[in-house]
């Protein structure tokens, strides 16, 4: 269906729009033919070689795929990064600002991921870095550590840095905190060291 006065196209049903290696599917799409600005609602999905985005709705520019998504999930193929959020603003390239978000690289299938990090706001650039405000580190969806700010790499290649911490408790060792540190030596070699802290002497 087309509105000639507004130069707008409205499509309903299983709508599919393909362009330059990317594909959009949704239940309903409306778009201005001149500006390429519009919106999509219901089972919205963008797919391209870098990954996929699912959301309840999208409002923005269809040509460069910039705009705002509600209740979205982003999957980036290169580093298996999965990001969810109640509101996501996608800028040019693979740059995102996310409200009430959570991310993990755990590909766990059904159930809670082994680890994840949630935050009030997140700013993430693929092949760059992410910054989380009001961050909560979760293990199996249970909060274990809060930080006012947290930075992390969102690179496509391996990076030297801290791995997910391990927490535990026993009668002999007391509370135990283990912090693995991963180091990239070269393209085919790496090593991990994991010092720990115990609250009870053995």
N, CA and C of each residue as an Amber inpcrd file, in Angstrom:
protein
   606
   0.8480000  -1.1750000   0.0000000   0.0000000   0.0000000   0.0000000
   0.8960000   1.2420000   0.0000000   0.5440000   2.2720000  -0.7800000
   1.3600000   3.4760000  -0.8810000   0.5190000   4.7130000  -0.6270000
   1.1090000   5.6890000   0.1050000   0.4990000   6.9840000   0.3230000
   1.2420000   7.9690000  -0.5680000   0.6310000   8.3530000  -1.6820000
   1.3080000   9.1960000  -2.6690000   1.6150000  10.5890000  -2.1130000
   0.7190000  11.1310000  -1.2620000   0.9500000  12.4690000  -0.7130000
   2.2050000  12.5030000   0.1590000   2.3590000  11.5300000   1.0080000
   3.5230000  11.4600000   1.8940000   4.6990000  10.7340000   1.2360000
   4.4820000  10.1620000   0.0480000   5.4990000   9.3570000  -0.6410000
   5.9810000   8.2250000   0.2720000   5.0240000   7.5830000   0.9320000
   5.3260000   6.5510000   1.9130000   4.7510000   5.2130000   1.4830000
   5.5140000   4.1680000   1.7200000   5.0740000   2.8050000   1.4260000
   4.7930000   2.1070000   2.7550000   3.6600000   1.4150000   2.8450000
   3.3030000   0.6360000   4.0270000   3.0570000  -0.8020000   3.5930000
   3.7300000  -1.7360000   4.2620000   3.5660000  -3.1540000   3.9380000
   3.2560000  -3.9250000   5.2120000   2.3130000  -4.8840000   5.1270000
   1.9370000  -5.6950000   6.2800000   1.9670000  -7.1720000   5.8980000
   2.1420000  -8.0060000   6.9170000   2.2740000  -9.4350000   6.6810000
   3.7230000  -9.8240000   6.9340000   4.2120000 -10.8370000   6.2570000
   5.6190000 -11.2250000   6.3900000   6.4260000 -10.3850000   5.4020000
   6.8930000  -9.2110000   5.8700000   7.5810000  -8.2520000   5.0040000
   9.0680000  -8.5810000   4.9680000   9.6480000  -8.5880000   3.7770000
  11.0800000  -8.8400000   3.5950000  11.6640000  -7.7580000   2.7060000
  12.7400000  -7.1190000   3.1680000  13.4500000  -6.0990000   2.3920000
  14.9200000  -6.4790000   2.3650000  15.4710000  -6.6400000   1.1740000
  16.8840000  -6.9890000   1.0290000  17.6400000  -5.8800000   0.3310000
  18.8790000  -5.6340000   0.7960000  19.7230000  -4.6390000   0.1440000
  21.1880000  -4.8560000   0.5500000  22.0750000  -4.8250000  -0.4240000
  23.5370000  -4.8280000  -0.2160000  24.0060000  -5.8110000   0.8570000
  23.5810000  -7.0500000   0.7750000  24.0500000  -8.0730000   1.6960000
  23.3290000  -8.1360000   3.0220000  22.3350000  -7.2670000   3.2510000
  21.5780000  -7.3130000   4.4960000  20.1120000  -7.6000000   4.1950000
  19.4190000  -8.1160000   5.1870000  18.0210000  -8.5110000   5.0190000
  17.2290000  -8.0650000   6.2390000  16.0630000  -7.4640000   5.9860000
  15.1460000  -7.0780000   7.0620000  13.8560000  -7.8480000   6.8970000
  13.3670000  -8.4430000   7.9890000  12.0420000  -9.0620000   7.9980000
  11.2580000  -8.4800000   9.1710000   9.9450000  -8.3070000   8.9970000
   9.0830000  -7.7660000  10.0510000   7.6410000  -8.0380000   9.6960000
   6.7490000  -7.8650000  10.6740000   5.3210000  -8.0290000  10.4360000
   4.7330000  -6.8160000   9.7160000   5.3140000  -5.6300000   9.9870000
   4.8070000  -4.4090000   9.3680000   5.9480000  -3.4200000   9.1720000
   5.9700000  -2.7870000   8.0080000   7.0090000  -1.7960000   7.7000000
   6.3640000  -0.5880000   7.0400000   6.7620000   0.6150000   7.4720000
   6.3800000   1.8340000   6.7480000   7.6580000   2.6390000   6.4940000
   7.7720000   3.2160000   5.2740000   9.0160000   3.8630000   4.9020000
   8.7690000   4.9540000   3.8670000   9.4430000   6.1030000   4.0460000
   9.4100000   7.1690000   3.0610000  10.3610000   6.8110000   1.9270000
   9.8760000   6.8480000   0.7020000  10.6890000   6.4090000  -0.4290000
  11.8760000   7.3260000  -0.7030000  11.7350000   8.6090000  -0.3950000
  12.8250000   9.5550000  -0.6570000  13.9020000   9.4980000   0.4230000
  13.4880000   9.5680000   1.6810000  14.4520000   9.6590000   2.7830000
  14.8950000   8.2930000   3.3120000  14.1330000   7.2310000   3.0020000
  14.3860000   5.8820000   3.5270000  14.1940000   5.8130000   5.0430000
  13.5200000   6.8150000   5.6090000  13.2450000   6.8350000   7.0470000
  11.8610000   6.2590000   7.2960000  11.7510000   5.4370000   8.3430000
  10.4610000   4.8240000   8.6510000  10.5580000   3.9540000   9.8780000
   9.7420000   2.9190000   9.9120000   9.7330000   2.0480000  11.0700000
   9.2890000   0.6420000  10.7260000   9.5700000  -0.2800000  11.6270000
   9.1620000  -1.6790000  11.4790000   8.6700000  -2.1620000  12.8330000
   7.6450000  -3.0330000  12.8220000   7.0760000  -3.5420000  14.0610000
   6.7850000  -5.0350000  13.9370000   6.9300000  -5.7230000  15.0590000
   6.5820000  -7.1340000  15.1220000   7.6250000  -8.0430000  14.5060000
   8.3180000  -8.8340000  15.3390000   9.3090000  -9.8170000  14.8790000
  10.3320000  -9.1880000  13.9300000  10.8350000  -8.0320000  14.3170000
  11.8050000  -7.3240000  13.4720000  13.1520000  -8.0290000  13.5430000
  13.7610000  -8.2910000  12.3780000  15.0840000  -8.9160000  12.3380000
  15.9120000  -8.3450000  11.1980000  17.1050000  -7.8490000  11.5450000
  18.1080000  -7.4580000  10.5720000  19.1910000  -8.5380000  10.5660000
  19.5840000  -9.0150000   9.4020000  20.6860000  -9.9740000   9.3090000
  21.6660000  -9.5060000   8.2470000  22.9570000  -9.6890000   8.5300000
  24.0210000  -9.4160000   7.5540000  25.1960000 -10.3160000   7.9260000
  26.2940000 -10.2940000   7.1540000  27.4180000 -11.1980000   7.4470000
  28.0290000 -11.0010000   8.8360000  27.8730000  -9.8300000   9.4400000
  28.4810000  -9.5830000  10.7520000  27.6390000 -10.1120000  11.9080000
  26.3450000 -10.3500000  11.6640000  25.5100000 -10.8530000  12.7460000
  24.0430000 -10.5840000  12.5040000  23.2820000 -10.5210000  13.5890000
  21.8390000 -10.3040000  13.4700000  21.3390000  -9.4540000  14.6280000
  20.2100000  -8.7770000  14.3810000  19.5390000  -7.9820000  15.4060000
  18.0620000  -8.3570000  15.3880000  17.5140000  -8.7030000  16.5420000
  16.0800000  -8.9650000  16.6850000  15.5040000  -7.9290000  17.6340000
  14.2830000  -7.4730000  17.3680000  13.6530000  -6.4680000  18.2350000
  12.1490000  -6.4800000  18.0540000  11.4500000  -5.8490000  19.0050000
  10.0040000  -5.6800000  18.8790000   9.6740000  -4.6150000  17.8380000
  10.5060000  -3.5550000  17.8030000  10.2530000  -2.4820000  16.8400000
  11.5460000  -1.7600000  16.4930000  11.5020000  -1.0360000  15.3690000
  12.6390000  -0.2400000  14.9030000  12.1080000   1.0520000  14.3150000
  12.7540000   2.1780000  14.6470000  12.4480000   3.4640000  14.0390000
  13.7700000   4.0930000  13.6260000  13.9030000   4.4270000  12.3390000
  15.1500000   5.0340000  11.9110000  15.3130000   5.0170000  10.4110000
  16.5640000   4.9630000   9.9610000  16.9290000   5.0050000   8.5550000
  17.1990000   3.5810000   8.0590000  16.4260000   3.1320000   7.0870000
  16.5920000   1.7720000   6.5760000  17.8360000   1.6350000   5.6970000
  18.2760000   2.7210000   5.0810000  19.4190000   2.6310000   4.1660000
  20.7150000   2.3250000   4.9030000  20.9780000   3.0620000   5.9880000
  22.2120000   2.7980000   6.7440000  21.9540000   2.0230000   8.0350000
  20.7000000   1.6300000   8.2720000  20.3150000   0.8170000   9.4260000
  20.7050000   1.4650000  10.7480000  20.5280000   2.7930000  10.8200000
  20.7280000   3.5030000  12.0800000  19.3620000   3.8720000  12.6430000
  19.2570000   3.8510000  13.9790000  17.9870000   4.1910000  14.5830000
  17.8340000   3.5610000  15.9470000  16.5910000   3.4870000  16.4100000
  16.2920000   3.0130000  17.7560000  15.4870000   1.7210000  17.7080000
  15.9100000   0.7450000  18.5180000  15.2200000  -0.5320000  18.6280000
  14.7010000  -0.6920000  20.0490000  13.5690000  -1.3530000  20.2080000
  13.0380000  -1.6450000  21.5380000  13.0820000  -3.1440000  21.7900000
  13.4240000  -3.5090000  23.0260000  13.5000000  -4.9130000  23.4560000
  14.2670000  -5.7500000  22.4260000  15.5360000  -5.4030000  22.2690000
  16.3380000  -6.0190000  21.2150000  17.3780000  -7.0090000  21.7070000
  17.8350000  -7.8540000  20.7700000  18.9410000  -8.7860000  20.9950000
  19.8800000  -8.6760000  19.8070000  21.1530000  -8.4630000  20.0870000
  22.1750000  -8.3560000  19.0510000  23.1010000  -9.5480000  19.1890000
  23.3790000 -10.2410000  18.0810000  24.3500000 -11.3280000  18.0560000
  25.4230000 -10.9610000  17.0430000  26.6680000 -10.8100000  17.5140000
  27.7880000 -10.4840000  16.6450000  28.5980000 -11.7560000  16.4000000
  28.6590000 -12.1950000  15.1400000  29.2510000 -13.4780000  14.8070000
  30.7380000 -13.5690000  15.1280000  31.4860000 -12.4840000  14.9100000
  32.9430000 -12.5320000  14.9940000  33.4350000 -12.9640000  16.3740000
  32.8240000 -12.4410000  17.4310000  33.2850000 -12.7690000  18.7840000
  32.2090000 -13.4340000  19.6350000  31.1140000 -13.8750000  18.9970000
  30.0230000 -14.5670000  19.7030000  29.4410000 -13.7220000  20.8320000
  29.4640000 -12.4070000  20.6530000  28.9360000 -11.5040000  21.6670000
  27.4320000 -11.3750000  21.5000000  26.6890000 -11.6610000  22.5680000
  25.2380000 -11.5100000  22.5840000  24.8760000 -10.3730000  23.5210000
  24.1070000  -9.4000000  23.0250000  23.7350000  -8.2210000  23.8000000
  22.2200000  -8.0880000  23.7850000  21.6190000  -7.8480000  24.9400000
  20.1810000  -7.5890000  25.0140000  19.9690000  -6.2390000  25.6920000
  18.8240000  -5.6130000  25.4120000  18.5300000  -4.3400000  26.0470000
  17.1060000  -3.9020000  25.7930000  16.5750000  -3.0650000  26.6990000
  15.2040000  -2.5790000  26.5350000  15.1410000  -1.4890000  25.4660000
  16.2300000  -0.7330000  25.3200000  16.3070000   0.2960000  24.2740000
  17.7150000   0.2980000  23.7110000  17.8190000   0.2520000  22.3810000
  19.1180000   0.2370000  21.7200000  19.1370000   1.2970000  20.6340000
  20.1730000   2.1060000  20.6320000  20.3620000   3.0940000  19.5770000
  21.5720000   2.6610000  18.7640000  21.3340000   2.3460000  17.4890000
  22.4120000   1.8910000  16.6030000  22.8870000   3.0630000  15.7710000
  24.1930000   3.3550000  15.8630000  24.7990000   4.4040000  15.0550000
  25.4730000   3.7610000  13.8450000  26.2320000   4.5560000  13.0950000
  26.8850000   4.0580000  11.8820000  27.8460000   2.9150000  12.2150000
  27.9410000   1.9590000  11.2930000  28.7920000   0.8010000  11.5240000
  28.1890000  -0.0840000  12.5950000  29.0230000  -0.6230000  13.4560000
  28.5720000  -1.4950000  14.5410000  28.8040000  -0.7880000  15.8780000
  28.1580000   0.3660000  16.0700000  28.2570000   1.1250000  17.3060000
  26.8730000   1.2060000  17.9370000  26.7870000   0.8760000  19.2250000
  25.4940000   0.7850000  19.8960000  25.5210000   1.4850000  21.2450000
  24.4040000   2.1200000  21.6050000  24.1640000   2.5970000  22.9640000
  22.9420000   1.8530000  23.4740000  23.0850000   1.1930000  24.6180000
  22.0570000   0.2890000  25.1090000  21.6380000   0.6970000  26.5130000
  20.3350000   0.7230000  26.7740000  19.8040000   0.9930000  28.1000000
  19.2730000  -0.3000000  28.7050000  19.5220000  -0.4710000  30.0170000
  19.1030000  -1.6770000  30.7470000  19.5450000  -2.9220000  29.9730000
  20.8390000  -2.9880000  29.6910000  21.3730000  -4.0430000  28.8440000
  22.1000000  -5.1310000  29.5980000  22.4160000  -6.1800000  28.8660000
  23.1780000  -7.3120000  29.4050000  23.9160000  -7.9650000  28.2510000
  25.1550000  -8.4220000  28.4980000  25.8980000  -9.0800000  27.4320000
  26.6690000 -10.2770000  27.9650000  26.9780000 -11.2030000  27.0570000
  27.7750000 -12.3840000  27.3700000  28.3700000 -12.9250000  26.0730000
  29.4390000 -13.6850000  26.2030000  29.9700000 -14.4410000  25.0570000
  29.7140000 -15.9280000  25.2460000  28.9720000 -16.2730000  26.2860000
  28.6460000 -17.6710000  26.5780000  27.5670000 -18.1590000  25.6150000
  27.8860000 -19.1930000  24.8430000  26.9240000 -19.8030000  23.9270000
  26.3570000 -21.0460000  24.6150000  25.4130000 -20.8290000  25.5250000
  24.9580000 -21.8870000  26.4330000  23.6820000 -22.5850000  25.9900000
  23.0540000 -22.1210000  24.9260000  21.7830000 -22.7130000  24.5360000
  20.6930000 -22.2260000  25.4760000  19.8300000 -23.1280000  25.9200000
  18.7240000 -22.7380000  26.7980000  19.2260000 -22.5260000  28.2240000
  18.4800000 -21.7650000  28.9880000  18.8370000 -21.5090000  30.3750000
  19.7330000 -20.2970000  30.5180000  20.0280000 -19.9600000  31.7790000
  20.8540000 -18.7880000  32.0640000  22.2920000 -19.0180000  31.6070000
  22.9600000 -17.9920000  31.1040000  24.3650000 -18.1460000  30.6990000
  25.2530000 -18.3610000  31.9150000  26.4150000 -19.0090000  31.7080000
  27.3490000 -19.2360000  32.8070000  27.7770000 -17.9200000  33.4340000
  27.9300000 -16.8890000  32.6110000  28.2700000 -15.5640000  33.1190000
  27.6680000 -14.5070000  32.2040000  27.4430000 -13.3410000  32.7700000
  26.9740000 -12.2070000  31.9810000  27.2560000 -10.9360000  32.7670000
  27.2210000  -9.8010000  32.0740000  27.4080000  -8.5040000  32.7050000
  26.2330000  -7.6210000  32.3090000  25.5410000  -7.0890000  33.3060000
  24.3940000  -6.2120000  33.0750000  24.7830000  -4.7930000  33.4470000
  24.0980000  -3.8180000  32.8390000  24.4020000  -2.4310000  33.1500000
  23.2470000  -1.5110000  32.8410000  23.2380000  -0.3530000  33.5210000
  22.2060000   0.6390000  33.2680000  22.3260000   1.1950000  31.8620000
  23.5490000   1.5090000  31.4500000  23.8140000   1.9280000  30.0670000
  25.0950000   1.2670000  29.5820000  25.1450000   0.9720000  28.2860000
  26.3340000   0.4000000  27.6540000  26.5960000   1.1310000  26.3480000
  27.8740000   1.4050000  26.0800000  28.3040000   1.9400000  24.7960000
  29.3090000   0.9610000  24.2180000  28.9470000   0.3280000  23.0980000
  29.7650000  -0.7430000  22.5300000  30.0610000  -0.4560000  21.0680000
  31.3330000  -0.6240000  20.6820000  31.7490000  -0.5280000  19.2840000
  32.4300000  -1.8260000  18.9110000  31.9010000  -2.5190000  17.9140000
  32.4910000  -3.7770000  17.4690000  33.8990000  -3.5310000  16.9640000
  34.8080000  -4.4150000  17.3410000  36.2410000  -4.3170000  17.0310000
  36.8650000  -3.1290000  17.7420000  36.2090000  -2.6880000  18.8010000
  36.7260000  -1.6170000  19.6400000  36.5430000  -2.0120000  21.0930000
  35.8860000  -1.1350000  21.8530000  35.6990000  -1.3910000  23.2730000
  34.2710000  -1.0810000  23.6950000  33.9190000  -1.5990000  24.8440000
  32.6330000  -1.3150000  25.4440000  32.8260000  -0.6870000  26.8110000
  31.8990000   0.1780000  27.1880000  31.9280000   0.8040000  28.5040000
  30.5430000   0.6410000  29.1340000  30.5150000   0.0940000  30.3550000
  29.2650000  -0.1810000  31.0610000  29.1830000   0.6960000  32.2980000
  28.0750000   1.3830000  32.4780000  27.8120000   2.1620000  33.6940000
  26.9040000   1.3580000  34.6160000  27.1980000   1.4080000  35.9390000
  26.3840000   0.7100000  36.9310000  26.3480000  -0.7920000  36.5990000
  27.5480000  -1.3870000  36.4970000  27.6900000  -2.7700000  36.0150000
  27.4910000  -3.7970000  37.1260000  26.8090000  -4.8880000  36.7940000
  26.6220000  -6.0160000  37.7060000  27.1040000  -7.2850000  37.0100000
  28.0910000  -7.9470000  37.6050000  28.5750000  -9.2200000  37.0660000
  27.7050000 -10.3370000  37.6310000  27.2160000 -11.2060000  36.7360000
  26.3150000 -12.2910000  37.1460000  26.9190000 -13.6540000  36.8110000
  26.6950000 -14.6040000  37.6920000  27.0380000 -16.0050000  37.4610000
  25.7350000 -16.7830000  37.4910000  25.3970000 -17.4480000  36.3890000
  24.1300000 -18.1830000  36.2710000  22.9540000 -17.2880000  36.6720000
  22.9980000 -16.0320000  36.2140000  21.9490000 -15.0420000  36.4170000
  21.8450000 -14.5450000  37.8550000  22.8320000 -14.8640000  38.7130000
  22.8380000 -14.3850000  40.0950000  23.9000000 -13.2930000  40.2270000
  23.5470000 -12.0970000  40.7210000  24.5300000 -11.0240000  40.8820000
  25.6100000 -11.4080000  41.9000000  26.8840000 -11.1980000  41.5290000
  27.9840000 -11.5310000  42.4450000  28.9100000 -10.3430000  42.7000000
  28.9000000  -9.3290000  41.8240000  29.8070000  -8.1970000  42.0000000
  29.2340000  -6.9770000  41.2930000  29.3210000  -5.8090000  41.9700000
  28.8640000  -4.5590000  41.3730000  30.0400000  -3.6290000  41.1830000
  30.0870000  -2.9150000  40.0510000  31.1290000  -1.9340000  39.7690000
  30.4720000  -0.6800000  39.1940000  30.9330000   0.5120000  39.5820000
  30.3220000   1.7230000  39.0240000  30.5480000   1.8600000  37.5270000
  31.7160000   1.4190000  37.0420000  32.0260000   1.4290000  35.6150000
  32.8560000   0.2130000  35.2730000  32.6980000  -0.2700000  34.0480000
  33.4610000  -1.4270000  33.5960000  33.7440000  -1.2780000  32.1090000
  35.0090000  -1.4540000  31.7150000  35.3890000  -1.4140000  30.3030000
  35.7990000  -2.8140000  29.8800000  35.5150000  -3.1660000  28.6290000
  35.8710000  -4.4890000  28.1240000  36.1450000  -4.3960000  26.6200000
  36.9900000  -5.3000000  26.0820000  37.2440000  -5.2930000  24.6420000
  36.1150000  -5.9740000  23.8840000  35.7340000  -5.4130000  22.7510000
  34.7410000  -6.0400000  21.8610000  35.4300000  -6.3330000  20.5300000
  36.5960000  -6.9570000  20.6340000  37.4400000  -7.2040000  19.4690000
  37.0610000  -8.5090000  18.7880000  37.4630000  -8.6110000  17.5000000
  37.2380000  -9.8460000  16.7560000  38.3310000 -10.8700000  17.0200000
  39.4760000 -10.4320000  17.5160000  40.6000000 -11.3220000  17.7750000
  40.8120000 -11.4750000  19.2750000  41.6470000 -12.4650000  19.6650000
  41.9370000 -12.7030000  21.0750000  42.6370000 -11.4840000  21.6820000
  42.3240000 -11.2070000  22.9600000  42.9040000 -10.0670000  23.6520000
  43.4230000 -10.4860000  25.0190000  44.5450000  -9.9110000  25.4210000
  45.0710000 -10.1150000  26.7620000  44.1650000  -9.4010000  27.7690000
  43.8820000 -10.0640000  28.8860000  43.0570000  -9.4110000  29.9000000
  42.5130000 -10.3780000  30.9280000  41.6730000  -9.8560000  31.8230000
  41.0670000 -10.6550000  32.8810000  39.9480000 -11.5260000  32.3210000
  39.8720000 -12.7630000  32.8250000  38.7640000 -13.6610000  32.4950000
  37.7330000 -13.5970000  33.6160000  36.6460000 -14.3110000  33.4410000
  35.5880000 -14.3070000  34.4600000  36.1330000 -14.8450000  35.7770000
  35.8900000 -14.1580000  36.9000000  36.3810000 -14.6310000  38.1880000
  35.6150000 -15.8600000  38.6630000  36.2280000 -16.5780000  39.5980000
  35.6150000 -17.7780000  40.1870000  35.4820000 -17.5360000  41.6860000
  34.2850000 -17.7690000  42.2180000  34.0320000 -17.5760000  43.6350000
  33.6650000 -18.9220000  44.2630000  34.0300000 -19.1070000  45.5300000
  33.6740000 -20.3490000  46.2160000  33.8010000 -20.2120000  47.7220000
  33.3750000 -21.2470000  48.4170000  33.4940000 -21.2600000  49.8760000
  33.6410000 -22.7010000  50.3460000  34.5500000 -22.9160000  51.3020000
  34.6750000 -24.2370000  51.9310000  35.0490000 -24.0370000  53.3980000
  34.8690000 -25.0680000  54.2260000  35.1890000 -24.9780000  55.6510000
  36.6810000 -24.8380000  55.8820000  37.4890000 -25.4660000  55.0160000
  38.9410000 -25.4070000  55.1930000  39.5410000 -24.1160000  54.6450000
  39.0430000 -23.6550000  53.5110000  39.6620000 -22.5010000  52.8440000
  38.9170000 -21.1870000  53.0890000  37.6780000 -21.2680000  53.5760000
  36.8820000 -20.0670000  53.7460000  36.3880000 -19.5660000  52.3920000
  36.1870000 -18.2560000  52.3040000  35.7630000 -17.6670000  51.0370000
  36.9580000 -17.6320000  50.0860000  36.7490000 -18.0860000  48.8510000
  37.8300000 -18.1700000  47.8690000  37.4740000 -17.3350000  46.6440000
  38.4240000 -16.5110000  46.2470000  38.2630000 -15.6940000  45.0290000
  39.4470000 -15.9960000  44.1070000  39.1470000 -16.4700000  42.8950000
  40.1840000 -16.7680000  41.9060000  39.9910000 -15.8650000  40.7020000
  41.0820000 -15.2100000  40.2820000  41.0040000 -14.2760000  39.1550000
  41.9740000 -14.6960000  38.0450000  41.4680000 -15.4240000  37.0380000
  42.3350000 -15.8170000  35.9230000  42.7380000 -14.6120000  35.0720000
  43.9740000 -14.6320000  34.5890000  44.4810000 -13.5980000  33.6870000
  45.0200000 -14.2860000  32.4380000  44.4760000 -13.8950000  31.2840000
  44.7940000 -14.5350000  30.0030000  45.7450000 -13.6380000  29.2170000
  46.8140000 -14.2310000  28.6780000  47.8100000 -13.4720000  27.9170000
  47.9990000 -14.0830000  26.5370000  47.9080000 -13.2560000  25.5060000
  48.1880000 -13.6830000  24.1330000  49.6730000 -13.4810000  23.8640000
  50.3650000 -14.5630000  23.5130000  51.7940000 -14.4770000  23.2090000
  51.9980000 -14.1810000  21.7270000  51.3590000 -14.9880000  20.8760000
  51.3930000 -14.7640000  19.4260000  50.1570000 -15.4210000  18.8200000
  50.1210000 -15.5870000  17.5050000  48.9290000 -16.1200000  16.8360000
  48.5780000 -17.5370000  17.2590000  49.5750000 -18.3150000  17.7030000
  49.3070000 -19.7200000  18.0200000  49.6350000 -20.0980000  19.4660000
  49.9540000 -19.1320000  20.3140000  50.3120000 -19.4600000  21.6960000
  49.7070000 -18.4470000  22.6630000  49.3680000 -18.9540000  23.8470000
  48.8450000 -18.1100000  24.9130000  49.0300000 -18.8320000  26.2350000
  48.8160000 -18.1380000  27.3440000  48.8130000 -18.8260000  28.6400000
  47.8870000 -18.0930000  29.6010000  47.4470000 -18.8140000  30.6330000
  46.5480000 -18.2630000  31.6450000  47.1420000 -18.5170000  33.0200000
  47.1800000 -17.4890000  33.8520000  47.5980000 -17.6180000  35.2420000
  46.3950000 -17.2550000  36.1120000  46.2230000 -17.9940000  37.2410000
  45.0080000 -17.7880000  38.0510000  45.3580000 -17.7280000  39.5340000
  45.8210000 -16.5970000  40.0240000  46.0520000 -16.4510000  41.4790000
  44.7340000 -16.4400000  42.2390000  44.7720000 -16.9080000  43.5060000
  43.5400000 -16.8920000  44.3000000  43.7850000 -16.3370000  45.6940000
  42.7130000 -15.9410000  46.3210000  42.7430000 -15.4000000  47.6830000
  41.8390000 -16.2720000  48.5580000  42.3430000 -16.6650000  49.7620000
  41.5380000 -17.4470000  50.6910000  41.4400000 -16.6800000  52.0040000
  40.2820000 -16.7290000  52.6440000  40.1080000 -15.9980000  53.9050000
  40.4760000 -16.8200000  55.1290000  40.6540000 -18.1460000  54.9730000
  41.0490000 -19.0030000  56.0950000  42.3780000 -19.6650000  55.7860000
  43.2860000 -19.7010000  56.7730000  44.5850000 -20.3410000  56.5750000
  44.4140000 -21.8330000  56.5980000  45.2080000 -22.5350000  55.7640000
  45.1270000 -23.9930000  55.7410000  46.1150000 -24.5820000  56.7060000
